[in-house]
């Protein structure tokens, strides 16, 4: 399966910038994996069989939750694309049930970037694209939002 943007490019249209959701979406899964490993390590030092079973069960439960969150974050990143071409902005979400947003660059009124302190440190943020007569589109947790905005506004 190819990228969505490659399927819809018009003649003489070129992709200027591509991005997706930031890797920070993996953070809940990573932290849960660390907790699962920690509880597994506690099991190694348990003195009674009862405590040993509790630590193993807790470690296994956390590992299942971590696997789910990691897989969910990977799938979310894999199925989201955000691109800027020389003619339009294209955003696609979803795999089977697909939601797309396209706006001609001529219709873009403004691009607003929102970043918290951690988002500024790690390089992600939320973007709102406002269009003339087109409405607004919010894109959450996008990687390098300032670079994305600059590719839209610098013409």
Secondary structure, 3 states (H helix, E strand, C coil): CCCHHHHHCCCCCCEEEEECECHHHHHHHHHHHHHHHHHHHHHHCCCCHHHHHHHHHHHHHHHHHHHHHHHHHHHHHHCCEEEEECCEEEEEECCCCCEEEEEEHHHEEEEEEECCHHHHHHCEEEEEEEECCCEEEEEEEEECHHHHHHHHHCC
